């Protein structure tokens, strides 16, 4: 075949080193190159309808085979809360120390589940959607953000269930319920940011998805989902003094306690760490902006492997 | 060379491109758990020893595509055609070399964005948005897409979940969604044109229309006939190397010699990714 290879094609390209010059002369851009950060934000904004459509589609597809269909959106969190109540309220009797234990527990479980499932979904956002990444062109951050949005929609169903539970257990409706909105916004930004960090790590090392459940379970137990951190500390006087503030300042505990503070009247502001809103905003900004930039830095590498 | 550059505008410049896939967990014959452990302990050593296999899918390929050209990509199965196409679209990172393009080339295909549990109707919207169309564009084109797919010819199927469709119906809907958008540089994997005879004719017609609007077209096909019908230049890839680049007749003649006999190759059904 050597003589075939020697046949010069009519539109033969110039020698290799001239090709980049030719491309530059005609203003061609490198295919698949990472756009600048402002361009990236602009592209992402242009795809906002895709992001929302994708997350809603995922949410709907989840229960489309079930007979009860979308009823499971509310049933699943309720059943979850029932199981935790049975274990921690009835069997272990954690409720002795906490007033309004059921609302306390259910709020904790729902808010924690939001963060947990956003992070899990984020870890698989790229590695689990390689087909999509390799077939279509869009800013990849759309995927982790879309998954975080799906979890937020899921949480809103849970919150509807939560309101019913609160009213059943005699928690009065109060103006402070409005604080739930900014708390949720901050938590969503935080979750989306962590999702993007995990998405990049999970894209490079898919094994992380196997590891995350253990990390997340540990995180759950130190964040006071089932018990109150300050009540727990009273039983452990030997703990160094920094342990409780650190536990309380961890983002999961912050967002959980903020939601309890806004919804449950017996959960007082004194149980919150100092500067709680500042910490909540800080975590959201650090994770949100940091995660976005960290994810964008590897934009052109997603899809390899 | 200079005069060619003056009257021809390049749209895609591929400069010495290598594409390598890395596959984890192919420990050379050993029990997989120990091989994986080995891989972790001996990190930094030769990747091959560590059970990561490299697949060199495209090797040092260079060419320039100009505005108005329709370029066919041929080669036996696994020769790197689709991989090269994805790299031109900027969807697969290259190992070495560069690919320069004018604007954003698009791969004609939308399969991966669709969800089997959703209705055809919602998939049309989702697929359109995934390709970068605006909500208004999707709404304007919606009826056109559904009519073209012919999904509703046998009843109101568009409001049923896609998992209830026959494989032919699903393929038709996927093609109809993918073909709804106009592109500057269009990359076509012809395996897309599936379905019954009447739908195939319609999709060939649609591909011709798309080609008219696009500046440059790349077509991957196993049908020498459709390459001959549509392309004026052909790239022949074999084992990832560019074996030949020239006018359709010359390259196809050589390719037919290579594969044995003129155009026996039927359009082979290809499993959609």
Boltz contact constraints between the chains, C-beta under 6 A:
constraints:
  - contact:
      token1: [A, 4]
      token2: [B, 244]
      max_distance: 6.0
  - contact:
      token1: [A, 4]
      token2: [B, 254]
      max_distance: 6.0
  - contact:
      token1: [A, 9]
      token2: [B, 245]
      max_distance: 6.0
  - contact:
      token1: [A, 9]
      token2: [B, 246]
      max_distance: 6.0
  - contact:
      token1: [A, 13]
      token2: [B, 62]
      max_distance: 6.0
  - contact:
      token1: [A, 13]
      token2: [B, 63]
      max_distance: 6.0
  - contact:
      token1: [A, 13]
      token2: [B, 64]
      max_distance: 6.0
  - contact:
      token1: [A, 14]
      token2: [B, 1]
      max_distance: 6.0
  - contact:
      token1: [A, 16]
      token2: [B, 16]
      max_distance: 6.0
  - contact:
      token1: [A, 16]
      token2: [B, 62]
      max_distance: 6.0
  - contact:
      token1: [A, 19]
      token2: [B, 13]
      max_distance: 6.0
  - contact:
      token1: [A, 19]
      token2: [B, 15]
      max_distance: 6.0
  - contact:
      token1: [A, 20]
      token2: [B, 15]
      max_distance: 6.0
  - contact:
      token1: [A, 23]
      token2: [B, 13]
      max_distance: 6.0
  - contact:
      token1: [A, 23]
      token2: [B, 100]
      max_distance: 6.0
  - contact:
      token1: [A, 26]
      token2: [B, 10]
      max_distance: 6.0
  - contact:
      token1: [A, 28]
      token2: [B, 13]
      max_distance: 6.0
  - contact:
      token1: [A, 28]
      token2: [B, 100]
      max_distance: 6.0
  - contact:
      token1: [A, 28]
      token2: [B, 101]
      max_distance: 6.0
  - contact:
      token1: [A, 28]
      token2: [B, 102]
      max_distance: 6.0
  - contact:
      token1: [A, 30]
      token2: [B, 98]
      max_distance: 6.0
  - contact:
      token1: [A, 30]
      token2: [B, 100]
      max_distance: 6.0
  - contact:
      token1: [A, 31]
      token2: [B, 90]
      max_distance: 6.0
  - contact:
      token1: [A, 31]
      token2: [B, 99]
      max_distance: 6.0
  - contact:
      token1: [A, 31]
      token2: [B, 101]
      max_distance: 6.0
  - contact:
      token1: [A, 32]
      token2: [B, 90]
      max_distance: 6.0
  - contact:
      token1: [A, 49]
      token2: [B, 129]
      max_distance: 6.0
  - contact:
      token1: [A, 49]
      token2: [B, 135]
      max_distance: 6.0
  - contact:
      token1: [A, 50]
      token2: [B, 129]
      max_distance: 6.0
  - contact:
      token1: [A, 50]
      token2: [B, 130]
      max_distance: 6.0
  - contact:
      token1: [A, 53]
      token2: [B, 126]
      max_distance: 6.0
  - contact:
      token1: [A, 53]
      token2: [B, 129]
      max_distance: 6.0
  - contact:
      token1: [A, 57]
      token2: [B, 115]
      max_distance: 6.0
  - contact:
      token1: [A, 57]
      token2: [B, 118]
      max_distance: 6.0
  - contact:
      token1: [A, 57]
      token2: [B, 126]
      max_distance: 6.0
  - contact:
      token1: [A, 61]
      token2: [B, 115]
      max_distance: 6.0
  - contact:
      token1: [A, 61]
      token2: [B, 117]
      max_distance: 6.0
  - contact:
      token1: [A, 61]
      token2: [B, 118]
      max_distance: 6.0
  - contact:
      token1: [A, 64]
      token2: [B, 117]
      max_distance: 6.0
  - contact:
      token1: [A, 131]
      token2: [B, 112]
      max_distance: 6.0
  - contact:
      token1: [A, 131]
      token2: [B, 273]
      max_distance: 6.0
  - contact:
      token1: [A, 132]
      token2: [B, 112]
      max_distance: 6.0
  - contact:
      token1: [A, 132]
      token2: [B, 113]
      max_distance: 6.0
  - contact:
      token1: [A, 134]
      token2: [B, 91]
      max_distance: 6.0
  - contact:
      token1: [A, 135]
      token2: [B, 109]
      max_distance: 6.0
  - contact:
      token1: [A, 135]
      token2: [B, 112]
      max_distance: 6.0
  - contact:
      token1: [A, 136]
      token2: [B, 130]
      max_distance: 6.0
  - contact:
      token1: [A, 301]
      token2: [B, 93]
      max_distance: 6.0
  - contact:
      token1: [A, 303]
      token2: [B, 91]
      max_distance: 6.0
  - contact:
      token1: [A, 303]
      token2: [B, 92]
      max_distance: 6.0
  - contact:
      token1: [A, 304]
      token2: [B, 93]
      max_distance: 6.0
  - contact:
      token1: [A, 305]
      token2: [B, 22]
      max_distance: 6.0
